Amino acid sequence: MKNLISRSVSKKKWPIVFTSLLVFAGALSFLVFEGSKKTVAMTLNGQERIVKTHADTVKEVFDELGLKIRSQDYLFPSTNSNVKDDQKIVWKQAKQVTIVKDNEKKTVWTTADTVAELLRNQKFSIKEHDQVFPNPQKQIRNKMKINIKAAFHLTYVDGGKKKKVWSTSTTVADFLTQQGIKLKSLDRVEPSLTATVKKNNVIHVIRVEKVTDVVEEPVHFAVITKKDESLAKGKEKTVKEGQKGLVSREYEVFYENGKEVSRELINEQKLKEKQDKIVAVGTKELDLQVSRGERDTGKEFYVSTTAYTADCNGCSGRTATGINLRANPNVKVIAVDPNIIPLGTKVFVEGYGYAVAADTGSAINGYKIDVFFPSRSQAFRWGVRKVKIKVLN
């Protein structure tokens, strides 16, 4: 009975022993398998990683990790290099970047870390005032777009002050913003804010200011003439002195760059009434006519002529001999050089008629005369002409 029980227990141990042997063999095989792996130190896009592998080549290592290598990527050593224990592998994945400069586009693959490094690698010359966006120190991202604006010289005149600067602007408005130039409501810009700027353009900023100017101004009195038969024609006598009035005038004034360009009266208030001057004017006729006996005597010669009126610029209305031309608008008078034709001489002027040499002028020298007309239109019609003159006495 004892042997029977012993044999029964022995039969039950065999499966356990066999299973233990299988587990031991599996564990031993696993340890041998794992122990035979090579240790690889990998730097993947800047991140370090330790990998155990049976791969024979670098490519097989990446295949085990499920990583795809592009031709543009940086890899050291190369894909077909053999893997050794304690091998170091560096892989930097390339990124696709688009560079736009002066409307020219270029798409590249790069393993550069920053925008600045990429531009150096691509041989882009960036000057001090050029604009790069994003910032050159920014990290490169896949599908990134880099814009380069080349700087150029522009001149602007702000309120009359001229300055030459570097710019990367595309429009006048963009340029003003870049330069920190602010416009007030009335200011204007030439060319317009929407205009495109180009190299060596000149931009004018006209500073416009509107102010109200209140001034007190005199009101000139009028001269009222009254006929007086007791006075010789051409003589005058003041009956009542005139007095100037005073008025307050409010103007709307516009300045451009500090200079007044327009002034408009918007309000007026009388402060003092004017008193007109009253003058008595003689009506007794003067004998300025040429007698018949004098008409056919004297010398003749040609002179250059112009015409004038009693209201010409700087004219007093009186001749050098005292004739009041305004009171005697129909008198025939000429201005002469007294060295050629003495004052008081009676003459006949071709196209003008009989006249008296009764006036002088600063521009009347030599063989030149100025003929008097009562109106500007008559004087303009006469113009400048050369005529024959005959001295009668």
C-alpha positions in Angstrom: 0.0 0.0 0.0 2.9 2.4 0.9 4.6 1.9 -2.5 1.4 2.4 -4.3 0.9 5.8 -2.6 4.5 6.8 -3.3 4.2 6.0 -7.0 1.0 8.0 -7.2 2.6 11.2 -5.7 5.6 10.8 -8.0 3.3 10.7 -11.0 1.7 14.0 -9.9 5.1 15.9 -9.6 6.1 15.3 -13.2 3.8 17.9 -14.8 4.9 20.4 -12.2 8.5 19.7 -12.8 8.0 19.8 -16.6 6.2 23.1 -16.4 8.9 24.6 -14.2 11.5 23.5 -16.7 9.6 25.2 -19.5 9.3 28.4 -17.5 12.9 28.3 -16.6 13.9 27.7 -20.2 11.7 30.6 -21.4 13.1 32.9 -18.8 16.6 31.9 -19.7 15.9 32.4 -23.4 14.4 35.9 -22.7 17.4 36.9 -20.6 19.8 35.7 -23.3 17.7 37.5 -26.0 17.5 40.7 -24.0 21.1 40.5 -23.0 22.2 40.2 -26.6 20.6 43.6 -27.5 22.7 46.6 -28.3 22.3 49.9 -26.4 21.8 52.9 -28.6 21.7 56.5 -27.4 19.4 58.5 -29.7 18.8 62.2 -29.9 15.5 62.7 -31.7 14.6 66.3 -32.5 16.7 67.4 -29.5 15.2 64.8 -27.1 17.5 62.1 -25.8 16.3 58.5 -25.7 18.0 55.1 -24.9 17.0 52.3 -27.1 17.8 48.5 -26.9 17.8 46.9 -30.3 18.9 43.8 -32.3 18.9 46.0 -35.4 22.0 45.8 -37.6 21.7 49.2 -39.3 20.5 52.7 -38.4 17.6 52.4 -40.8 16.4 49.2 -39.0 16.5 51.0 -35.7 14.2 53.7 -37.1 12.0 51.0 -38.7 11.6 49.4 -35.2 10.6 52.8 -33.8 8.1 53.4 -36.6 9.9 56.6 -37.6 10.2 57.7 -41.3 13.3 59.4 -42.4 13.2 62.0 -45.3 16.0 62.9 -47.5 15.9 66.5 -46.2 16.3 65.3 -42.5 19.6 65.5 -40.7 20.9 62.1 -39.7 24.2 60.9 -38.2 25.4 58.3 -38.9 23.7 57.5 -42.2 20.9 55.0 -42.6 23.1 52.2 -43.9 25.6 52.5 -41.1 26.0 49.4 -38.8 24.8 49.7 -35.3 27.2 49.0 -32.5 26.7 48.7 -28.8 26.6 52.2 -27.1 26.0 53.7 -30.5 25.0 57.4 -30.7 22.5 58.4 -33.3 21.3 62.1 -34.0 18.2 62.8 -36.0 16.7 66.2 -36.7 13.5 66.2 -38.7 13.3 68.8 -41.5 10.5 71.3 -41.6 8.9 72.9 -44.6 9.1 76.8 -44.5 8.0 79.4 -47.1 10.1 82.6 -47.4 8.5 85.7 -49.0 10.8 88.6 -49.9 9.7 91.5 -52.2 6.7 89.5 -53.4 9.0 86.6 -54.4 8.1 83.3 -52.7 10.5 80.4 -52.0 9.6 77.1 -50.2 12.5 75.2 -48.5 13.1 72.2 -46.2 15.3 73.1 -43.2 16.7 71.6 -40.0 17.6 75.1 -38.7 16.5 75.9 -35.2 15.7 79.6 -35.6 14.5 82.0 -38.3 17.9 83.7 -38.3 19.8 80.4 -38.8 17.5 79.5 -41.7 18.0 82.8 -43.4 21.8 82.5 -43.0 21.7 79.0 -44.4 19.6 80.2 -47.4 22.1 83.1 -48.1 19.5 85.8 -47.5 21.2 89.2 -46.8 19.3 91.0 -44.1 20.2 94.6 -43.5 19.9 96.6 -40.3 16.6 98.3 -41.2 14.9 95.4 -43.0 11.9 93.9 -41.4 11.6 90.2 -40.7 8.4 88.5 -39.4 8.3 86.5 -37.3 11.2 87.7 -35.2 14.6 86.2 -36.2 15.0 84.5 -32.8 11.7 82.6 -33.2 11.9 78.8 -33.4 11.2 77.2 -36.7 7.8 75.5 -37.0 6.6 73.2 -39.8 4.6 75.1 -42.5 5.9 78.4 -41.1 5.7 81.5 -43.4 8.5 84.1 -43.1 8.1 87.6 -44.5 11.0 89.8 -45.4 10.5 93.5 -46.2 13.6 95.2 -47.6 14.0 98.7 -46.2 14.4 101.7 -48.5 14.9 105.5 -48.1 11.9 107.8 -47.8 11.7 111.5 -47.1 8.9 113.1 -45.2 8.1 116.8 -44.5 6.1 117.2 -41.4 4.9 120.7 -40.8 7.7 122.1 -42.9 10.4 120.0 -41.2 12.2 117.6 -43.5 13.6 114.2 -42.5 15.0 111.2 -44.4 14.4 107.8 -42.9 14.4 104.1 -43.7 11.1 102.4 -44.2 9.5 99.0 -45.1 6.0 100.5 -45.5 3.7 99.7 -48.3 1.2 102.6 -48.1 1.4 106.2 -46.8 -0.9 105.3 -43.9 1.4 102.4 -42.9 4.4 104.7 -43.2 2.9 107.3 -40.8 2.1 104.6 -38.3 5.6 103.2 -38.5 7.1 106.6 -37.9 4.7 107.4 -35.1 3.2 110.4 -36.9 -0.3 111.2 -35.8 -2.7 113.3 -37.8 -5.3 115.8 -36.4 -8.7 116.1 -37.9 -7.8 119.0 -40.3 -4.3 117.8 -41.3 -3.8 116.4 -44.7 -1.2 114.3 -46.4 0.2 114.4 -50.0 0.1 111.8 -51.6 -3.1 110.3 -50.0 -3.1 107.8 -47.2 -3.9 104.9 -49.5 -1.2 105.7 -52.0 1.6 103.1 -52.4 5.1 104.3 -51.3 8.2 103.7 -53.3 11.9 104.3 -52.9 12.9 108.0 -52.6 9.3 109.2 -52.4 8.6 112.5 -50.6 5.6 112.5 -48.3 4.2 115.9 -47.2 2.3 116.2 -43.9 0.5 119.5 -44.0 -0.5 120.7 -40.5 -3.8 122.6 -40.7 -5.0 124.8 -37.9 -8.2 126.8 -37.7 -8.4 129.8 -35.4 -10.8 132.7 -34.7 -9.2 136.1 -35.0 -11.1 139.2 -33.6 -9.7 142.6 -34.7 -10.7 146.2 -34.5 -10.4 147.9 -37.8 -10.9 151.5 -38.9 -13.7 152.4 -41.3 -12.5 155.0 -43.7 -14.8 158.0 -44.3 -16.0 159.0 -47.7 -15.2 162.4 -49.3 -18.4 164.1 -50.4 -17.9 167.0 -52.9 -20.2 169.9 -53.4 -20.0 172.3 -56.3 -19.1 175.9 -55.4 -19.3 178.5 -58.2 -17.3 181.0 -56.1 -14.2 178.8 -56.4 -12.1 178.4 -59.5 -12.5 175.0 -61.2 -10.0 172.7 -59.7 -9.8 174.5 -56.3 -11.1 172.7 -53.2 -12.2 173.8 -49.7 -12.9 171.6 -46.8 -16.3 172.3 -45.3 -16.3 169.6 -42.7 -13.5 167.3 -41.6 -14.1 163.6 -41.7 -13.7 161.1 -38.9 -12.9 157.4 -39.2 -15.3 154.8 -37.8 -14.4 151.7 -35.9 -15.6 148.1 -36.4 -15.0 144.8 -34.7 -14.6 142.0 -37.2 -14.4 138.3 -36.4 -12.5 136.1 -38.9 -12.2 132.4 -39.4 -8.5 131.9 -40.2 -6.8 128.8 -41.6 -3.0 128.2 -41.3 -1.0 125.6 -43.1 2.3 124.8 -41.5 2.1 128.0 -39.5 1.3 130.2 -42.6 -2.0 131.9 -43.1 -3.7 130.6 -46.3 -7.3 131.9 -45.9 -9.3 134.4 -43.9 -13.1 134.6 -43.9 -15.2 137.2 -42.2 -17.9 135.5 -40.1 -19.1 138.4 -37.8 -19.0 142.2 -37.7 -20.0 144.7 -35.1 -19.9 148.5 -35.4 -18.1 150.2 -32.5 -18.1 153.8 -33.8 -19.8 155.5 -36.8 -17.7 157.2 -39.4 -18.2 160.9 -40.3 -17.8 161.7 -44.0 -15.7 164.6 -45.1 -17.4 167.4 -47.0 -15.4 169.3 -49.6 -16.4 172.3 -51.7 -15.2 172.1 -55.3 -14.9 175.1 -57.5 -16.7 175.1 -60.8 -15.3 178.2 -62.4 -13.7 177.1 -65.7 -10.0 177.4 -66.3 -8.7 178.6 -69.7 -6.7 175.6 -70.8 -7.7 175.8 -74.5 -5.3 176.4 -77.3 -6.0 179.5 -79.4 -6.4 179.1 -83.1 -3.4 181.2 -83.9 -1.1 178.9 -82.0 -2.1 175.7 -83.9 0.1 176.1 -86.9 3.4 177.1 -85.3 6.2 175.3 -83.5 8.5 172.3 -84.0 7.5 168.7 -84.5 9.2 165.4 -83.3 8.3 161.8 -82.4 7.9 160.6 -78.8 7.1 157.3 -77.1 3.8 157.5 -75.2 1.9 155.7 -72.4 -1.4 156.6 -70.7 -2.5 157.2 -67.1 -5.5 158.2 -65.0 -6.1 160.2 -61.8 -6.5 156.9 -59.9 -3.3 155.2 -60.9 -1.2 153.5 -58.2 0.5 156.2 -56.1 -1.2 159.1 -57.9 -2.5 162.0 -55.9 -5.0 163.2 -58.5 -3.2 166.5 -58.9 -0.7 167.5 -61.6 2.7 169.0 -61.0 1.1 172.4 -61.8 -1.8 172.0 -59.4 -4.6 170.9 -61.7 -7.2 168.6 -59.9 -7.7 165.9 -62.5 -10.5 164.2 -60.6 -12.4 167.5 -60.6 -11.6 168.1 -64.3 -11.8 164.6 -65.9 -12.1 166.0 -69.4 -9.1 168.2 -69.4 -6.4 167.4 -71.9 -3.1 167.1 -70.0 0.2 165.3 -70.7 3.1 164.5 -68.4 6.5 165.5 -69.8 10.2 165.7 -69.1 10.5 169.5 -68.5 14.0 169.4 -70.1 12.4 168.5 -73.4 9.0 170.2 -73.1 8.7 172.9 -70.5 5.7 172.8 -68.1 2.8 175.0 -69.4 3.6 174.4 -73.0 0.6 173.8 -75.3 1.0 171.0 -77.8 -0.8 168.9 -80.4 -0.5 165.1 -79.9 -1.2 162.9 -82.8 -4.3 160.7 -82.0 -4.9 162.6 -78.8 -5.4 166.2 -79.8 -4.6 169.6 -78.3 -3.2 169.5 -74.7 -1.2 171.2 -72.1 2.1 170.0 -70.6 1.0 170.2 -67.0 2.4 167.1 -65.3 5.6 165.1 -64.7 6.5 161.6 -63.7 9.4 159.6 -62.4 9.3 157.3 -65.4 8.9 160.2 -67.9 12.4 160.9 -69.2 13.6 162.2 -72.5 11.4 161.9 -75.5 8.6 160.2 -73.7 5.2 161.5 -72.6 2.2 160.2 -70.5 -1.3 161.2 -71.8 -4.2 161.6 -69.3 -7.5 159.9 -69.7 -10.5 160.0 -67.3 -11.0 156.2 -67.2 -8.8 153.1 -67.1 -10.5 151.5 -70.1 -9.5 154.5 -72.2 -5.9 154.4 -70.8 -5.7 150.6 -71.6 -6.9 151.2 -75.1 -4.2 153.8 -75.7 -1.5 151.4 -74.5 2.0 152.1 -75.6 2.6 153.8 -79.0 5.0 156.1 -80.8 3.3 159.3 -82.1 4.2 162.7 -83.5 4.0 165.7 -81.2 3.9 169.4 -82.3 4.9 172.2 -79.9 2.6 175.1 -80.3 4.3 177.8 -78.1 
